[in-house]
Amino acid sequence: MKVQWDNKVGLPETGSVAIWLHHFLYLRAKPVEPKEMYDQLADHFGLDTRQRHAMRHTTSEPAWHNRVQTAREHLRKLGYLDGSQFGLWSLTPDGIAAAKKQEPRLSESISDL
C-alpha cells in the first residue's frame, strides 16, 4: 500500500525516535538490520499501516524509514553508532556507556530535533 506523504500522517518526533532507537540497539547487544529497527520502533510507537507506508514527496522512500534514518544519523554524529558493518546497526562503546547510564546529554541534544 503506497500512501503519499502529506505531513499529516502523524509520525513521532525525531528526538523520540532517536532515544528509543538508542535504547533498542542497546537491548539487542548485537548488530541488527535497519528493517528490524523500522518495525520494532513502529510497533513501539503504535504506527498504523498508513503511517508506516506514507511516501515522501522527494523520494520513493517511506517517510517512516526517513525519520528513523534521521534519528540514526543523529546518534552517529554523537559517536554512539558503529558504522563499520555495512547494512547493520550497532552501538559503539560510547553508545553502550551512554545507554548504561541513560546519559542526559543524549536526551537534551535530541530534544532539539
Secondary structure, 3 states (H helix, E strand, C coil): CCEECCCCCCCCCHHHHHHHHHHHHHHHCCCECHHHHHHHHHHHHCCCHHHHHEECCCCCCEHHHHHHHHHHHHHHHCCCEECCCCCCEEECHHHHHHHHCCCHHHHHHHCCC
